[in-house]
Amino acid sequence: MRIIRLVEPQSGLSARCRLLDDVAPQSTAFLWDLAERKAGFEAMHAIWTGPEISVPMPSSTLPAGMAQPPIPAENATAFPEAGDIVLAYLAAGSTKGLPPGPFYDIGLFYAGGGRLLMPFGWIQANVCARILDEDLAKAQADCRSIRRSGACTMTIETV
């Protein structure tokens, strides 16, 4: 079992997440690569998708030398549940308004009622990790703090 941690110091978020290697191997490989590099990205509470902290990652923001693979649908959903960590992938040029190159987004869903309806339509994202049960209640409170505080920096690391 592989575990990553999502960390955001201002809110106190430090959520351990079990990678779902068996159902989303390419998505988890991508997350593990980010975690091994202890990559940090700007994150914010989502506008359209409900109870989600979104970590958008245009290819230009990925760590130098990191592979930018196309991520196929695996364990995909349009309705993530509380504790789900999803990875969305949009190919270069597939969606109007995105920066050049492939686009990745990690979604940390902290409560029920999530839906992946964007201004350009419905998408599906790969459920590739789950917040550990014992970390979920604190993560929910910390995500609500991020919602109130605004943009932040989220780091992904190995445990």
Steps between C-alpha positions, in 0.01 A plus 500: 500500500640837395410816691543862399432808710329822390632791704384862524662682793270803537193284569695223674398244237714187515289222351639154435356340189516135394577463131258273314766330290276205416227705325688809377864401433593778259337769713672374814836484320456867411411596859790295639743675264374837627526383862856372459593845370311664791328717243303806606227679307254781547164366610159648566149406595316401184220715365294259292552156652382539858707391802836478325845644541634521146870476417526606133825396333555630149794310351716813533474478881615139532849440642782520246561170325175343614316288246171643374316184397147485370293350780225263384167460675544256790259476791341815355200682641311825461377479862791473748420422862636636828863397538559432129811634333448527127733571211356673194691508173418722204708456185666804344250697293200295616335775701465869421660738749770275645873581479700331223600138552346217699302600808476301822294571811492331838167530677475442873130437573430550868121458521208350312328671209802533271438511126734557210290747306721771354402812304587303183299191601523178697833325542613188675810470717680196633447410865859403575541553876293522818563701813557256784191466718687617808610821321167587336330705774802729548547528121136608467547776758827609337340509153221720636772731632656514151155583361477800733861613455542478123790386284781305663795274417449123511798265520490132413751277677569134570440351845 
